[in-house]
């Protein structure tokens, strides 16, 4: 009998330390972005998780995308907007 794989959630995959490197950076905005990233991860996984698996996009890759979406790094901002528009999702 095959063992069931544990389902991952945003809480498992997205780490708060992705949004701050020390305690002085642990501010409400960073925490808010962390919680948004977890929510985005969970929603994307629920809505199109099976399609992502077929495209060989791992849970770790989805978590990284969820973090980058809210880190405010301009380098990653345009792909996030394109991805959202292609999938009919508008988060920001």
PDB file as gemmi writes it, atoms N, CA and C in Angstrom:
CRYST1    1.000    1.000    1.000  90.00  90.00  90.00 P 1                      
ATOM      1  N   UNK A   1       0.836  -1.169   0.000  1.00  0.00           N  
ATOM      2  CA  UNK A   1       0.000   0.000   0.000  1.00  0.00           C  
ATOM      3  C   UNK A   1       0.893   1.249   0.000  1.00  0.00           C  
ATOM      4  N   UNK A   2       0.552   2.191  -0.848  1.00  0.00           N  
ATOM      5  CA  UNK A   2       1.336   3.432  -0.936  1.00  0.00           C  
ATOM      6  C   UNK A   2       0.985   4.360   0.206  1.00  0.00           C  
ATOM      7  N   UNK A   3       2.001   4.960   0.748  1.00  0.00           N  
ATOM      8  CA  UNK A   3       1.781   5.952   1.807  1.00  0.00           C  
ATOM      9  C   UNK A   3       1.269   7.231   1.175  1.00  0.00           C  
ATOM     10  N   UNK A   4       0.334   7.851   1.837  1.00  0.00           N  
ATOM     11  CA  UNK A   4      -0.190   9.118   1.332  1.00  0.00           C  
ATOM     12  C   UNK A   4       0.808  10.230   1.565  1.00  0.00           C  
ATOM     13  N   UNK A   5       0.939  11.064   0.568  1.00  0.00           N  
ATOM     14  CA  UNK A   5       1.824  12.212   0.684  1.00  0.00           C  
ATOM     15  C   UNK A   5       1.108  13.304   1.477  1.00  0.00           C  
ATOM     16  N   UNK A   6       1.800  13.891   2.434  1.00  0.00           N  
ATOM     17  CA  UNK A   6       1.212  14.959   3.237  1.00  0.00           C  
ATOM     18  C   UNK A   6       0.945  16.167   2.356  1.00  0.00           C  
ATOM     19  N   UNK A   7      -0.262  16.712   2.452  1.00  0.00           N  
ATOM     20  CA  UNK A   7      -0.591  17.910   1.690  1.00  0.00           C  
ATOM     21  C   UNK A   7       0.128  19.097   2.306  1.00  0.00           C  
ATOM     22  N   UNK A   8       0.694  19.914   1.455  1.00  0.00           N  
ATOM     23  CA  UNK A   8       1.407  21.088   1.948  1.00  0.00           C  
ATOM     24  C   UNK A   8       0.492  22.301   1.903  1.00  0.00           C  
ATOM     25  N   UNK A   9       0.720  23.209   2.804  1.00  0.00           N  
ATOM     26  CA  UNK A   9      -0.031  24.465   2.816  1.00  0.00           C  
ATOM     27  C   UNK A   9       0.969  25.610   2.815  1.00  0.00           C  
ATOM     28  N   UNK A  10       0.448  26.811   2.669  1.00  0.00           N  
ATOM     29  CA  UNK A  10       1.299  27.986   2.711  1.00  0.00           C  
ATOM     30  C   UNK A  10       2.076  28.081   4.002  1.00  0.00           C  
ATOM     31  N   UNK A  11       1.459  27.625   5.085  1.00  0.00           N  
ATOM     32  CA  UNK A  11       2.114  27.654   6.387  1.00  0.00           C  
ATOM     33  C   UNK A  11       3.344  26.752   6.401  1.00  0.00           C  
ATOM     34  N   UNK A  12       3.280  25.649   5.652  1.00  0.00           N  
ATOM     35  CA  UNK A  12       4.418  24.730   5.560  1.00  0.00           C  
ATOM     36  C   UNK A  12       5.509  25.253   4.632  1.00  0.00           C  
ATOM     37  N   UNK A  13       5.118  25.947   3.587  1.00  0.00           N  
ATOM     38  CA  UNK A  13       6.046  26.275   2.515  1.00  0.00           C  
ATOM     39  C   UNK A  13       6.615  27.686   2.567  1.00  0.00           C  
ATOM     40  N   UNK A  14       5.847  28.659   3.006  1.00  0.00           N  
ATOM     41  CA  UNK A  14       6.288  30.065   3.017  1.00  0.00           C  
ATOM     42  C   UNK A  14       6.800  30.378   4.419  1.00  0.00           C  
ATOM     43  N   UNK A  15       8.004  30.864   4.498  1.00  0.00           N  
ATOM     44  CA  UNK A  15       8.644  31.160   5.788  1.00  0.00           C  
ATOM     45  C   UNK A  15       8.606  32.658   6.087  1.00  0.00           C  
ATOM     46  N   UNK A  16       8.335  33.031   7.343  1.00  0.00           N  
ATOM     47  CA  UNK A  16       8.333  34.447   7.704  1.00  0.00           C  
ATOM     48  C   UNK A  16       9.681  35.113   7.450  1.00  0.00           C  
ATOM     49  N   UNK A  17      10.764  34.354   7.585  1.00  0.00           N  
ATOM     50  CA  UNK A  17      12.091  34.927   7.394  1.00  0.00           C  
ATOM     51  C   UNK A  17      12.357  35.330   5.950  1.00  0.00           C  
ATOM     52  N   UNK A  18      11.464  34.970   5.041  1.00  0.00           N  
ATOM     53  CA  UNK A  18      11.590  35.446   3.660  1.00  0.00           C  
ATOM     54  C   UNK A  18      11.337  36.946   3.578  1.00  0.00           C  
ATOM     55  N   UNK A  19      10.695  37.508   4.601  1.00  0.00           N  
ATOM     56  CA  UNK A  19      10.323  38.916   4.572  1.00  0.00           C  
ATOM     57  C   UNK A  19      11.099  39.784   5.552  1.00  0.00           C  
ATOM     58  N   UNK A  20      11.911  39.177   6.388  1.00  0.00           N  
ATOM     59  CA  UNK A  20      12.782  39.959   7.266  1.00  0.00           C  
ATOM     60  C   UNK A  20      13.997  39.130   7.626  1.00  0.00           C  
ATOM     61  N   UNK A  21      15.110  39.808   7.820  1.00  0.00           N  
ATOM     62  CA  UNK A  21      16.346  39.094   8.141  1.00  0.00           C  
ATOM     63  C   UNK A  21      16.735  39.227   9.607  1.00  0.00           C  
ATOM     64  N   UNK A  22      16.165  40.208  10.290  1.00  0.00           N  
ATOM     65  CA  UNK A  22      16.416  40.342  11.728  1.00  0.00           C  
ATOM     66  C   UNK A  22      15.168  40.914  12.393  1.00  0.00           C  
ATOM     67  N   UNK A  23      15.155  40.898  13.703  1.00  0.00           N  
ATOM     68  CA  UNK A  23      13.960  41.297  14.450  1.00  0.00           C  
ATOM     69  C   UNK A  23      13.528  42.741  14.178  1.00  0.00           C  
ATOM     70  N   UNK A  24      14.477  43.637  13.896  1.00  0.00           N  
ATOM     71  CA  UNK A  24      14.111  45.042  13.667  1.00  0.00           C  
ATOM     72  C   UNK A  24      13.322  45.216  12.374  1.00  0.00           C  
ATOM     73  N   UNK A  25      13.443  44.263  11.450  1.00  0.00           N  
ATOM     74  CA  UNK A  25      12.693  44.336  10.189  1.00  0.00           C  
ATOM     75  C   UNK A  25      11.326  43.652  10.290  1.00  0.00           C  
ATOM     76  N   UNK A  26      11.055  43.056  11.430  1.00  0.00           N  
ATOM     77  CA  UNK A  26       9.795  42.337  11.619  1.00  0.00           C  
ATOM     78  C   UNK A  26       8.706  43.356  11.955  1.00  0.00           C  
ATOM     79  N   UNK A  27       8.206  44.003  10.922  1.00  0.00           N  
ATOM     80  CA  UNK A  27       7.199  45.049  11.094  1.00  0.00           C  
ATOM     81  C   UNK A  27       5.861  44.570  10.526  1.00  0.00           C  
ATOM     82  N   UNK A  28       4.820  45.320  10.782  1.00  0.00           N  
ATOM     83  CA  UNK A  28       3.484  44.910  10.351  1.00  0.00           C  
ATOM     84  C   UNK A  28       3.391  44.704   8.846  1.00  0.00           C  
ATOM     85  N   UNK A  29       4.015  45.564   8.063  1.00  0.00           N  
ATOM     86  CA  UNK A  29       3.933  45.422   6.608  1.00  0.00           C  
ATOM     87  C   UNK A  29       4.587  44.126   6.159  1.00  0.00           C  
ATOM     88  N   UNK A  30       5.748  43.812   6.695  1.00  0.00           N  
ATOM     89  CA  UNK A  30       6.415  42.564   6.320  1.00  0.00           C  
ATOM     90  C   UNK A  30       5.576  41.353   6.734  1.00  0.00           C  
ATOM     91  N   UNK A  31       4.985  41.415   7.914  1.00  0.00           N  
ATOM     92  CA  UNK A  31       4.150  40.301   8.371  1.00  0.00           C  
ATOM     93  C   UNK A  31       2.910  40.173   7.491  1.00  0.00           C  
ATOM     94  N   UNK A  32       2.344  41.289   7.096  1.00  0.00           N  
ATOM     95  CA  UNK A  32       1.188  41.292   6.198  1.00  0.00           C  
ATOM     96  C   UNK A  32       1.562  40.637   4.865  1.00  0.00           C  
ATOM     97  N   UNK A  33       2.714  40.986   4.329  1.00  0.00           N  
ATOM     98  CA  UNK A  33       3.177  40.386   3.070  1.00  0.00           C  
ATOM     99  C   UNK A  33       3.390  38.881   3.228  1.00  0.00           C  
ATOM    100  N   UNK A  34       3.908  38.471   4.374  1.00  0.00           N  
ATOM    101  CA  UNK A  34       4.085  37.052   4.654  1.00  0.00           C  
ATOM    102  C   UNK A  34       2.735  36.335   4.629  1.00  0.00           C  
ATOM    103  N   UNK A  35       1.743  36.903   5.288  1.00  0.00           N  
ATOM    104  CA  UNK A  35       0.427  36.271   5.325  1.00  0.00           C  
ATOM    105  C   UNK A  35      -0.222  36.260   3.942  1.00  0.00           C  
ATOM    106  N   UNK A  36      -0.041  37.322   3.179  1.00  0.00           N  
ATOM    107  CA  UNK A  36      -0.554  37.329   1.804  1.00  0.00           C  
ATOM    108  C   UNK A  36       0.090  36.228   0.979  1.00  0.00           C  
ATOM    109  N   UNK A  37       1.384  36.051   1.132  1.00  0.00           N  
ATOM    110  CA  UNK A  37       2.091  35.009   0.384  1.00  0.00           C  
ATOM    111  C   UNK A  37       1.561  33.623   0.720  1.00  0.00           C  
ATOM    112  N   UNK A  38       1.295  33.395   1.990  1.00  0.00           N  
ATOM    113  CA  UNK A  38       0.727  32.096   2.378  1.00  0.00           C  
ATOM    114  C   UNK A  38      -0.646  31.905   1.749  1.00  0.00           C  
ATOM    115  N   UNK A  39      -1.453  32.957   1.753  1.00  0.00           N  
ATOM    116  CA  UNK A  39      -2.786  32.873   1.156  1.00  0.00           C  
ATOM    117  C   UNK A  39      -2.730  32.637  -0.343  1.00  0.00           C  
ATOM    118  N   UNK A  40      -1.814  33.324  -1.014  1.00  0.00           N  
ATOM    119  CA  UNK A  40      -1.652  33.144  -2.457  1.00  0.00           C  
ATOM    120  C   UNK A  40      -1.232  31.716  -2.749  1.00  0.00           C  
ATOM    121  N   UNK A  41      -0.275  31.208  -1.986  1.00  0.00           N  
ATOM    122  CA  UNK A  41       0.183  29.832  -2.173  1.00  0.00           C  
ATOM    123  C   UNK A  41      -1.000  28.872  -2.061  1.00  0.00           C  
ATOM    124  N   UNK A  42      -1.770  29.009  -1.001  1.00  0.00           N  
ATOM    125  CA  UNK A  42      -2.889  28.100  -0.767  1.00  0.00           C  
ATOM    126  C   UNK A  42      -3.942  28.202  -1.878  1.00  0.00           C  
ATOM    127  N   UNK A  43      -4.264  29.422  -2.295  1.00  0.00           N  
ATOM    128  CA  UNK A  43      -5.279  29.598  -3.339  1.00  0.00           C  
ATOM    129  C   UNK A  43      -4.819  29.042  -4.680  1.00  0.00           C  
ATOM    130  N   UNK A  44      -3.586  29.325  -5.049  1.00  0.00           N  
ATOM    131  CA  UNK A  44      -3.075  28.821  -6.323  1.00  0.00           C  
ATOM    132  C   UNK A  44      -3.029  27.302  -6.294  1.00  0.00           C  
ATOM    133  N   UNK A  45      -2.547  26.755  -5.208  1.00  0.00           N  
ATOM    134  CA  UNK A  45      -2.450  25.292  -5.082  1.00  0.00           C  
ATOM    135  C   UNK A  45      -3.835  24.654  -5.187  1.00  0.00           C  
ATOM    136  N   UNK A  46      -4.819  25.265  -4.549  1.00  0.00           N  
ATOM    137  CA  UNK A  46      -6.185  24.733  -4.578  1.00  0.00           C  
ATOM    138  C   UNK A  46      -6.796  24.839  -5.979  1.00  0.00           C  
ATOM    139  N   UNK A  47      -6.601  25.974  -6.628  1.00  0.00           N  
ATOM    140  CA  UNK A  47      -7.244  26.229  -7.912  1.00  0.00           C  
ATOM    141  C   UNK A  47      -6.575  25.518  -9.087  1.00  0.00           C  
ATOM    142  N   UNK A  48      -5.247  25.586  -9.151  1.00  0.00           N  
ATOM    143  CA  UNK A  48      -4.569  25.038 -10.336  1.00  0.00           C  
ATOM    144  C   UNK A  48      -3.389  24.138  -9.976  1.00  0.00           C  
ATOM    145  N   UNK A  49      -3.390  23.606  -8.759  1.00  0.00           N  
ATOM    146  CA  UNK A  49      -2.293  22.760  -8.306  1.00  0.00           C  
ATOM    147  C   UNK A  49      -2.016  21.572  -9.208  1.00  0.00           C  
ATOM    148  N   UNK A  50      -3.063  20.921  -9.689  1.00  0.00           N  
ATOM    149  CA  UNK A  50      -2.858  19.743 -10.545  1.00  0.00           C  
ATOM    150  C   UNK A  50      -2.223  20.131 -11.878  1.00  0.00           C  
ATOM    151  N   UNK A  51      -2.615  21.296 -12.417  1.00  0.00           N  
ATOM    152  CA  UNK A  51      -1.994  21.746 -13.678  1.00  0.00           C  
ATOM    153  C   UNK A  51      -0.532  22.104 -13.464  1.00  0.00           C  
ATOM    154  N   UNK A  52      -0.213  22.676 -12.309  1.00  0.00           N  
ATOM    155  CA  UNK A  52       1.180  23.016 -12.016  1.00  0.00           C  
ATOM    156  C   UNK A  52       2.026  21.755 -11.918  1.00  0.00           C  
ATOM    157  N   UNK A  53       1.484  20.720 -11.276  1.00  0.00           N  
ATOM    158  CA  UNK A  53       2.207  19.441 -11.170  1.00  0.00           C  
ATOM    159  C   UNK A  53       2.481  18.862 -12.548  1.00  0.00           C  
ATOM    160  N   UNK A  54       1.493  18.935 -13.441  1.00  0.00           N  
ATOM    161  CA  UNK A  54       1.678  18.422 -14.805  1.00  0.00           C  
ATOM    162  C   UNK A  54       2.784  19.184 -15.534  1.00  0.00           C  
ATOM    163  N   UNK A  55       2.943  20.454 -15.210  1.00  0.00           N  
ATOM    164  CA  UNK A  55       3.988  21.280 -15.823  1.00  0.00           C  
ATOM    165  C   UNK A  55       5.300  21.179 -15.047  1.00  0.00           C  
ATOM    166  N   UNK A  56       5.346  20.271 -14.076  1.00  0.00           N  
ATOM    167  CA  UNK A  56       6.535  20.010 -13.260  1.00  0.00           C  
ATOM    168  C   UNK A  56       6.952  21.224 -12.424  1.00  0.00           C  
ATOM    169  N   UNK A  57       5.957  21.971 -11.949  1.00  0.00           N  
ATOM    170  CA  UNK A  57       6.214  23.089 -11.039  1.00  0.00           C  
ATOM    171  C   UNK A  57       6.005  22.555  -9.626  1.00  0.00           C  
ATOM    172  N   UNK A  58       7.061  22.560  -8.851  1.00  0.00           N  
ATOM    173  CA  UNK A  58       7.035  21.968  -7.511  1.00  0.00           C  
ATOM    174  C   UNK A  58       6.362  22.895  -6.501  1.00  0.00           C  
ATOM    175  N   UNK A  59       6.067  22.326  -5.338  1.00  0.00           N  
ATOM    176  CA  UNK A  59       5.527  23.133  -4.242  1.00  0.00           C  
ATOM    177  C   UNK A  59       6.531  24.209  -3.838  1.00  0.00           C  
ATOM    178  N   UNK A  60       7.818  23.859  -3.891  1.00  0.00           N  
ATOM    179  CA  UNK A  60       8.863  24.832  -3.549  1.00  0.00           C  
ATOM    180  C   UNK A  60       8.884  25.982  -4.562  1.00  0.00           C  
ATOM    181  N   UNK A  61       8.710  25.664  -5.835  1.00  0.00           N  
ATOM    182  CA  UNK A  61       8.670  26.699  -6.867  1.00  0.00           C  
ATOM    183  C   UNK A  61       7.470  27.612  -6.688  1.00  0.00           C  
ATOM    184  N   UNK A  62       6.330  27.030  -6.354  1.00  0.00           N  
ATOM    185  CA  UNK A  62       5.132  27.830  -6.098  1.00  0.00           C  
ATOM    186  C   UNK A  62       5.330  28.710  -4.869  1.00  0.00           C  
ATOM    187  N   UNK A  63       5.959  28.177  -3.834  1.00  0.00           N  
ATOM    188  CA  UNK A  63       6.225  28.965  -2.633  1.00  0.00           C  
ATOM    189  C   UNK A  63       7.164  30.131  -2.949  1.00  0.00           C  
ATOM    190  N   UNK A  64       8.191  29.856  -3.747  1.00  0.00           N  
ATOM    191  CA  UNK A  64       9.124  30.923  -4.122  1.00  0.00           C  
ATOM    192  C   UNK A  64       8.403  32.011  -4.908  1.00  0.00           C  
ATOM    193  N   UNK A  65       7.544  31.600  -5.834  1.00  0.00           N  
ATOM    194  CA  UNK A  65       6.766  32.579  -6.599  1.00  0.00           C  
ATOM    195  C   UNK A  65       5.888  33.410  -5.664  1.00  0.00           C  
ATOM    196  N   UNK A  66       5.227  32.748  -4.718  1.00  0.00           N  
ATOM    197  CA  UNK A  66       4.341  33.450  -3.787  1.00  0.00           C  
ATOM    198  C   UNK A  66       5.097  34.486  -2.963  1.00  0.00           C  
ATOM    199  N   UNK A  67       6.311  34.153  -2.563  1.00  0.00           N  
ATOM    200  CA  UNK A  67       7.139  35.092  -1.805  1.00  0.00           C  
ATOM    201  C   UNK A  67       7.584  36.245  -2.692  1.00  0.00           C  
ATOM    202  N   UNK A  68       8.080  35.922  -3.889  1.00  0.00           N  
ATOM    203  CA  UNK A  68       8.585  36.967  -4.781  1.00  0.00           C  
ATOM    204  C   UNK A  68       7.488  37.941  -5.189  1.00  0.00           C  
ATOM    205  N   UNK A  69       6.270  37.450  -5.272  1.00  0.00           N  
ATOM    206  CA  UNK A  69       5.150  38.300  -5.655  1.00  0.00           C  
ATOM    207  C   UNK A  69       4.960  39.465  -4.689  1.00  0.00           C  
ATOM    208  N   UNK A  70       5.253  39.240  -3.410  1.00  0.00           N  
ATOM    209  CA  UNK A  70       5.033  40.278  -2.404  1.00  0.00           C  
ATOM    210  C   UNK A  70       6.290  40.879  -1.814  1.00  0.00           C  
ATOM    211  N   UNK A  71       7.445  40.495  -2.304  1.00  0.00           N  
ATOM    212  CA  UNK A  71       8.677  41.086  -1.769  1.00  0.00           C  
ATOM    213  C   UNK A  71       8.951  42.463  -2.351  1.00  0.00           C  
ATOM    214  N   UNK A  72       8.298  42.810  -3.444  1.00  0.00           N  
ATOM    215  CA  UNK A  72       8.493  44.122  -4.027  1.00  0.00           C  
ATOM    216  C   UNK A  72       9.744  44.235  -4.864  1.00  0.00           C  
ATOM    217  N   UNK A  73      10.301  43.124  -5.279  1.00  0.00           N  
ATOM    218  CA  UNK A  73      11.489  43.126  -6.116  1.00  0.00           C  
ATOM    219  C   UNK A  73      11.061  43.405  -7.552  1.00  0.00           C  
ATOM    220  N   UNK A  74      11.449  44.562  -8.082  1.00  0.00           N  
ATOM    221  CA  UNK A  74      11.018  44.965  -9.420  1.00  0.00           C  
ATOM    222  C   UNK A  74      11.402  43.953 -10.491  1.00  0.00           C  
ATOM    223  N   UNK A  75      12.469  43.235 -10.266  1.00  0.00           N  
ATOM    224  CA  UNK A  75      12.928  42.245 -11.230  1.00  0.00           C  
ATOM    225  C   UNK A  75      11.860  41.175 -11.459  1.00  0.00           C  
ATOM    226  N   UNK A  76      11.072  40.860 -10.439  1.00  0.00           N  
ATOM    227  CA  UNK A  76      10.076  39.799 -10.539  1.00  0.00           C  
ATOM    228  C   UNK A  76       8.657  40.321 -10.720  1.00  0.00           C  
ATOM    229  N   UNK A  77       8.459  41.600 -10.606  1.00  0.00           N  
ATOM    230  CA  UNK A  77       7.109  42.149 -10.661  1.00  0.00           C  
ATOM    231  C   UNK A  77       6.425  41.923 -12.008  1.00  0.00           C  
ATOM    232  N   UNK A  78       7.039  42.259 -13.140  1.00  0.00           N  
ATOM    233  CA  UNK A  78       6.340  42.060 -14.420  1.00  0.00           C  
ATOM    234  C   UNK A  78       5.904  40.621 -14.682  1.00  0.00           C  
ATOM    235  N   UNK A  79       6.732  39.599 -14.443  1.00  0.00           N  
ATOM    236  CA  UNK A  79       6.244  38.235 -14.665  1.00  0.00           C  
ATOM    237  C   UNK A  79       5.046  37.888 -13.790  1.00  0.00           C  
ATOM    238  N   UNK A  80       5.017  38.429 -12.575  1.00  0.00           N  
ATOM    239  CA  UNK A  80       3.891  38.148 -11.689  1.00  0.00           C  
ATOM    240  C   UNK A  80       2.602  38.711 -12.261  1.00  0.00           C  
ATOM    241  N   UNK A  81       2.665  39.916 -12.793  1.00  0.00           N  
ATOM    242  CA  UNK A  81       1.481  40.541 -13.384  1.00  0.00           C  
ATOM    243  C   UNK A  81       1.037  39.757 -14.617  1.00  0.00           C  
ATOM    244  N   UNK A  82       1.982  39.370 -15.455  1.00  0.00           N  
ATOM    245  CA  UNK A  82       1.652  38.586 -16.647  1.00  0.00           C  
ATOM    246  C   UNK A  82       0.995  37.275 -16.243  1.00  0.00           C  
ATOM    247  N   UNK A  83       1.566  36.595 -15.257  1.00  0.00           N  
ATOM    248  CA  UNK A  83       1.018  35.318 -14.796  1.00  0.00           C  
ATOM    249  C   UNK A  83      -0.399  35.500 -14.270  1.00  0.00           C  
ATOM    250  N   UNK A  84      -0.611  36.544 -13.491  1.00  0.00           N  
ATOM    251  CA  UNK A  84      -1.948  36.796 -12.946  1.00  0.00           C  
ATOM    252  C   UNK A  84      -2.950  37.027 -14.061  1.00  0.00           C  
ATOM    253  N   UNK A  85      -2.588  37.848 -15.032  1.00  0.00           N  
ATOM    254  CA  UNK A  85      -3.501  38.160 -16.123  1.00  0.00           C  
ATOM    255  C   UNK A  85      -3.829  36.927 -16.949  1.00  0.00           C  
ATOM    256  N   UNK A  86      -2.863  36.066 -17.201  1.00  0.00           N  
ATOM    257  CA  UNK A  86      -3.099  34.856 -17.979  1.00  0.00           C  
ATOM    258  C   UNK A  86      -4.023  33.890 -17.247  1.00  0.00           C  
ATOM    259  N   UNK A  87      -4.016  33.932 -15.936  1.00  0.00           N  
ATOM    260  CA  UNK A  87      -4.811  33.005 -15.145  1.00  0.00           C  
ATOM    261  C   UNK A  87      -6.067  33.640 -14.561  1.00  0.00           C  
ATOM    262  N   UNK A  88      -6.345  34.876 -14.966  1.00  0.00           N  
ATOM    263  CA  UNK A  88      -7.553  35.553 -14.503  1.00  0.00           C  
ATOM    264  C   UNK A  88      -7.561  35.878 -13.023  1.00  0.00           C  
ATOM    265  N   UNK A  89      -6.373  36.023 -12.454  1.00  0.00           N  
ATOM    266  CA  UNK A  89      -6.266  36.326 -11.023  1.00  0.00           C  
ATOM    267  C   UNK A  89      -5.690  37.725 -10.856  1.00  0.00           C  
ATOM    268  N   UNK A  90      -6.247  38.458  -9.906  1.00  0.00           N  
ATOM    269  CA  UNK A  90      -5.755  39.812  -9.648  1.00  0.00           C  
ATOM    270  C   UNK A  90      -5.641  40.005  -8.150  1.00  0.00           C  
ATOM    271  N   UNK A  91      -4.406  39.925  -7.657  1.00  0.00           N  
ATOM    272  CA  UNK A  91      -4.164  39.993  -6.230  1.00  0.00           C  
ATOM    273  C   UNK A  91      -3.612  41.335  -5.775  1.00  0.00           C  
ATOM    274  N   UNK A  92      -2.875  42.000  -6.646  1.00  0.00           N  
ATOM    275  CA  UNK A  92      -2.255  43.259  -6.238  1.00  0.00           C  
ATOM    276  C   UNK A  92      -2.836  44.403  -7.012  1.00  0.00           C  
TER     277      UNK A  92                                                      
END                                                                             
